[in-house]
Amino acid sequence: EAAGLLDAALTALRPFDDRGDDLRDLARFIVERDR
């Protein structure tokens, strides 16, 4: 569920950040680490 919320937040921020994919990878790393 947290991953879905992070994904939604990053998708919303994407228009303001051309490095959205980097942020998404970082968020995925954080989620995997906390598992």
Residue frames as qw, qx, qy, qz and C-alpha x, y, z in Angstrom:
[[0.000, 0.886, 0.463, 0.000, 0.00, 0.00, 0.00],
 [0.307, -0.780, 0.115, 0.533, 2.83, 2.39, 0.85],
 [0.414, -0.096, 0.603, 0.675, 4.37, 1.66, -2.54],
 [0.203, 0.645, 0.654, 0.339, 1.12, 2.60, -4.24],
 [0.146, -0.938, -0.228, 0.214, 0.96, 5.89, -2.36],
 [0.400, -0.561, 0.360, 0.629, 4.58, 6.68, -3.21],
 [0.384, 0.202, 0.689, 0.580, 3.93, 5.82, -6.84],
 [0.095, 0.828, 0.533, 0.146, 0.90, 8.09, -6.94],
 [0.262, -0.880, -0.010, 0.396, 2.82, 10.94, -5.33],
 [0.417, -0.355, 0.515, 0.659, 5.73, 10.57, -7.74],
 [0.320, 0.472, 0.688, 0.448, 3.37, 10.43, -10.70],
 [0.025, -0.931, -0.360, 0.055, 1.78, 13.68, -9.51],
 [0.333, -0.789, 0.204, 0.475, 5.20, 15.30, -9.18],
 [0.699, 0.120, 0.506, 0.490, 6.43, 14.10, -12.56],
 [0.365, 0.831, 0.283, 0.310, 5.36, 17.22, -14.52],
 [0.186, -0.969, 0.153, -0.061, 7.59, 19.29, -12.22],
 [0.478, -0.621, 0.606, 0.136, 10.60, 16.97, -12.25],
 [0.710, 0.520, -0.398, -0.258, 12.27, 15.56, -15.35],
 [0.204, 0.384, -0.878, 0.199, 14.12, 13.12, -13.06],
 [0.760, -0.218, 0.138, -0.597, 10.90, 11.40, -11.97],
 [0.909, 0.120, -0.398, -0.042, 12.31, 8.01, -12.92],
 [0.389, 0.354, -0.639, 0.562, 15.27, 8.52, -10.57],
 [0.392, -0.302, 0.424, -0.759, 12.89, 9.42, -7.74],
 [0.893, -0.042, -0.125, -0.430, 10.77, 6.37, -8.53],
 [0.764, 0.227, -0.564, 0.216, 13.81, 4.11, -8.37],
 [0.088, 0.349, -0.601, 0.713, 14.81, 5.66, -5.04],
 [0.642, -0.217, 0.224, -0.700, 11.32, 5.17, -3.64],
 [0.921, 0.065, -0.331, -0.198, 11.32, 1.54, -4.81],
 [0.525, 0.315, -0.647, 0.454, 14.67, 1.01, -3.09],
 [0.228, -0.318, 0.498, -0.774, 13.30, 2.47, 0.15],
 [0.822, -0.105, 0.010, -0.559, 10.19, 0.28, -0.02],
 [0.860, 0.171, -0.479, 0.039, 12.25, -2.86, -0.68],
 [0.298, 0.365, -0.636, 0.611, 14.63, -2.01, 2.17],
 [0.407, -0.268, 0.412, -0.770, 11.77, -1.54, 4.64],
 [0.804, -0.044, -0.416, -0.422, 10.18, -4.86, 3.74]]
